[in-house]
């Protein structure tokens, strides 16, 4: 996967189409990512301790990685990623639209 934690992404399809958020966690084997404030579902939870209350909570669920696209921090547009190796041997990700290095 070319997407990392703390990257800013935009949702391309689904009920949250057009929303922007940061990646919280990446599940590489399942090809899914957890994006903050995206794909929120309501879930019923039982009370586990006497201190914790049960009820209905809102929770973020993973979304397929193919439904999101990275937003470049320089040009602020959704973009594809190109990988390149610098002269010192360091691997970097480069924005296809503006050509800047993505940190």
C-alpha positions as CSV (number, residue, x, y, z in Angstrom):
1,X,0.0,0.0,0.0
2,X,1.2,3.5,-0.8
3,X,-0.9,5.1,2.0
4,X,0.4,5.6,5.5
5,X,-0.9,6.6,8.9
6,X,-1.6,10.4,9.3
7,X,-2.1,10.9,5.5
8,X,-4.9,13.2,4.4
9,X,-7.3,11.3,2.1
10,X,-10.6,12.0,0.3
11,X,-13.4,9.4,-0.2
12,X,-14.1,8.6,-3.8
13,X,-17.3,6.5,-3.5
14,X,-19.9,5.4,-1.1
15,X,-22.1,7.2,1.5
16,X,-19.3,9.4,2.6
17,X,-18.2,10.5,-1.0
18,X,-16.3,13.8,-1.0
19,X,-15.4,13.8,2.7
20,X,-11.8,14.4,3.8
21,X,-10.1,12.8,6.8
22,X,-6.8,11.5,8.2
23,X,-5.9,7.8,8.3
24,X,-5.8,6.4,11.8
25,X,-4.8,2.8,11.0
26,X,-3.9,0.7,8.0
27,X,-4.9,-3.0,7.6
28,X,-2.6,-4.2,4.8
29,X,-3.7,-7.9,4.7
30,X,-7.4,-6.9,4.4
31,X,-6.6,-4.0,2.1
32,X,-8.6,-1.6,4.3
33,X,-7.9,1.6,6.2
34,X,-9.5,3.4,9.2
35,X,-10.2,7.0,8.4
36,X,-11.2,9.5,11.1
37,X,-14.9,10.6,11.0
38,X,-15.6,8.4,7.9
39,X,-17.8,5.3,7.7
40,X,-19.4,5.8,11.1
41,X,-21.9,3.1,12.2
42,X,-24.0,2.7,15.3
43,X,-23.3,-0.4,17.4
44,X,-25.0,-1.9,20.4
45,X,-22.7,-2.6,23.3
46,X,-23.3,-4.5,26.5
47,X,-22.1,-3.1,29.8
48,X,-18.9,-5.0,30.7
49,X,-18.2,-3.6,34.1
50,X,-20.3,-1.8,36.7
51,X,-18.6,1.4,35.8
52,X,-19.2,1.2,32.0
53,X,-22.6,1.7,30.7
54,X,-24.0,-0.3,27.8
55,X,-26.0,1.2,24.9
56,X,-25.7,2.4,21.4
57,X,-22.3,3.9,20.4
58,X,-21.0,5.4,17.2
59,X,-17.9,3.8,15.9
60,X,-15.6,4.3,12.8
61,X,-15.3,1.2,10.7
62,X,-12.6,0.3,8.1
63,X,-13.1,1.3,4.4
64,X,-11.6,-0.3,1.3
65,X,-8.3,1.3,0.3
66,X,-9.5,1.5,-3.4
67,X,-12.3,3.9,-2.3
68,X,-9.9,6.6,-1.1
69,X,-7.3,8.9,-2.7
70,X,-4.4,10.8,-1.2
71,X,-4.7,14.6,-1.0
72,X,-1.4,16.3,-1.7
73,X,-0.4,18.8,1.0
74,X,1.3,21.2,-1.5
75,X,-1.4,21.5,-4.2
76,X,-4.3,20.4,-2.0
77,X,-5.7,18.2,-4.8
78,X,-6.5,14.4,-4.8
79,X,-3.6,12.7,-6.6
80,X,-1.9,9.5,-7.4
81,X,1.5,8.6,-6.0
82,X,4.7,7.9,-7.8
83,X,7.6,6.3,-5.9
84,X,11.2,7.4,-6.6
85,X,14.6,6.9,-5.1
86,X,16.7,10.0,-4.3
87,X,20.5,10.3,-5.0
88,X,21.2,9.4,-1.4
89,X,19.2,6.1,-1.7
90,X,16.2,7.3,0.2
91,X,12.7,6.2,-1.1
92,X,10.1,8.9,-1.4
93,X,6.5,9.4,-2.5
94,X,5.9,12.0,-5.2
95,X,2.7,13.8,-6.2
96,X,1.8,13.0,-9.9
97,X,0.2,16.4,-10.4
98,X,2.7,18.9,-8.9
99,X,5.8,16.8,-8.6
100,X,6.4,17.6,-4.9
101,X,7.7,15.1,-2.4
102,X,4.9,13.9,0.0
103,X,6.0,13.6,3.6
